[in-house]
Amino acid sequence: MVMLMEGLAMTGLNSALQYMPAMVGKLGLSSAKGVCQQHGEFESAVMPGRLPVCMRCIAEKERAESLAGRRQALLLGCGVPRRYREAKFRDLLPVCEEQQQVIEAFKGWVARAGRDRDVGNVVVLGATGTGKTHMACAAALNLIGRCGLGVCYTTTARIKEEVCAAWGMMGRDESSELRRFASYPLLIIDEVDVFDQGPALRMLNSVIDRRSADGLPTIFISNQDRDRLVELVGVRAVSRMLERALTLQCGWEDYRLRALKGA
């Protein structure tokens, strides 16, 4: 740890000393050359008796540790339910060809989302127990771990709860909370159709409208088919959800029911 701190301190010092050679002697440092297996020959200012250290290696290590820390913070704050914190696409048991096509299409979207934020939405429809939430969380964890993308998992009901909890709190209000949900690089809204009519629907529409206007991708998950979703959420909201969206129909049997039948 001492060597690392010394190396980090020396990074900026070496940059300054190349313009002020006279300071090297005053600080008791000397210029030394070395060879790095990764970066080749280098020169750095060192304390007497110390071996020269490749500052590019130290800087790269610092950046890697910073990125790892950011990704860990994103994982802790993404809101993915505990049961899905290790979700991967390959964990889903093979059911049918349709399922495999859906998984491959979702994985393709994840690959594109890692390169292009203007990738469009994903709308996942299907009955309970078909792995919709698992796939969405697997996509989120992949993008956090691989790209350091900021992700938030929520539900329509939770959006309302968090917005209402902000009422009357210092520095927080409905507008700021709705902006927060609208600004995540990737937002997952599970149970998009499960809410009480009134404020929750208005808040959901606000988030959908803002994200659509900013071109930010959202993954929507519903147990309903498209027609029923229109009845519950409204034509305008569903139209924005489906605009340039990858729509995935999960028409296979409930995993839990399959397990019970096989027991």
Secondary structure, 3 states (H helix, E strand, C coil): CHHHHHHHHHHHHHHHHCCCHHHHHHCCCEEEEEEECCCEEEEEEECCCCCCCCHHHHHHHHHHHHHHHHHHHHHHHCCCCHHHCCCCHHHCCCCCHHHHHHHHHHHHHHHHHCCCCCCCCEEEEECCCCCHHHHHHHHHHHHHHHHCCCEEEEEHHHHHHHHHHHCCCCCCCHHHHHHHHHHCCEEEEECCCCCCCCHHHHHHHHHHHHHHHHCCCEEEEECCCHHHHHHHHCHHHHHHHHCCCEEEEECCCCHHHHHHHHC
